[in-house]
């Protein structure tokens, strides 16, 4: 037995109001307030198992978020602050 009913849900974009006008092309923001991290370790046991083992993990504090804005008369808006520092951003028409 198959159901014949259909539920329709419409998603709406958020209406964030903290916006800045942007030109077409790449819009980006850079943050440098993180902390660099580097960890490396290893063991020399080639004589025992035939290979030496090592591991490393790293990341840097600088992050760059890039959006390609197409068309004209656009703005970027932030959810909780201006787009330069907001937690989330969206592109909107002016």
C-alpha atoms as one frame of an Amber mdcrd trajectory, in Angstrom:
protein
   0.000   0.000   0.000   1.398   3.397  -1.009   0.618   6.783   0.450  -0.681
   9.387  -1.996  -0.303  12.427   0.253   2.519  14.903  -0.326   4.017  17.303
   2.190   5.710  20.376   0.763   8.181  22.449   2.728   9.577  25.730   1.516
  12.936  26.876   2.793  13.465  30.603   3.147  16.793  32.385   3.297  17.575
  34.201   6.539  17.090  37.972   6.522  20.373  39.154   8.008  20.586  42.940
   8.106  24.228  43.661   8.992  25.453  44.116   5.427  28.136  45.751   3.311
  27.996  46.501  -0.425  30.492  44.491  -2.497  31.755  44.624  -6.073  31.697
  41.610  -8.372  34.720  39.333  -8.195  36.398  37.784  -5.178  35.246  38.944
  -1.739  37.283  37.594   1.124  38.069  37.977   4.773  41.160  36.887   6.616
  41.489  36.006  10.279  44.770  35.791  12.118  43.607  35.373  15.705  44.115
  31.622  15.920  47.169  29.849  17.250  49.746  27.956  15.206  50.060  24.296
  16.143  52.742  21.785  15.303  53.351  18.329  16.763  55.825  15.771  15.531
  57.045  12.486  16.924  58.605   9.252  15.866  60.504   6.133  16.812  63.550
   4.572  15.199  62.810   0.854  15.196  64.002  -0.118  11.735  66.239  -2.841
  13.171  63.225  -4.452  14.887  60.360  -4.179  12.354  62.140  -3.036   9.198
  60.955   0.625   9.140  61.174   3.783  11.241  57.844   5.415  12.185  56.974
   9.117  12.414  53.912  11.309  12.547  53.249  15.035  12.303  50.240  17.312
  12.572  50.126  21.059  11.990  47.922  24.017  11.207  48.449  27.754  11.012
  46.503  30.581  12.588  45.651  32.421   9.362  42.428  31.457   7.589  41.002
  33.003   4.428  37.367  32.669   3.368  36.780  33.523  -0.310  33.463  34.042
  -2.132  33.220  34.707  -5.855  30.524  37.350  -6.253  28.955  37.264  -9.719
  26.879  40.040 -11.217  26.531  43.544  -9.872  24.628  45.317  -7.100  25.373
  42.729  -4.427  26.050  42.856  -0.708  27.418  40.452   1.865  25.531  40.126
   5.145  26.486  38.614   8.489  24.311  36.710  10.942  25.651  38.243  14.160
  27.964  41.066  13.055  29.223  42.777   9.922  30.366  40.297   7.262  34.038
  40.915   8.061  33.668  39.316  11.520  30.340  37.416  11.456  30.049  33.729
  12.263  28.122  33.124   9.011  27.801  35.204   5.843  25.448  35.289   2.880
  25.374  37.088  -0.463  22.261  39.159  -1.235  21.016  41.555  -3.897  21.126
  45.225  -2.927
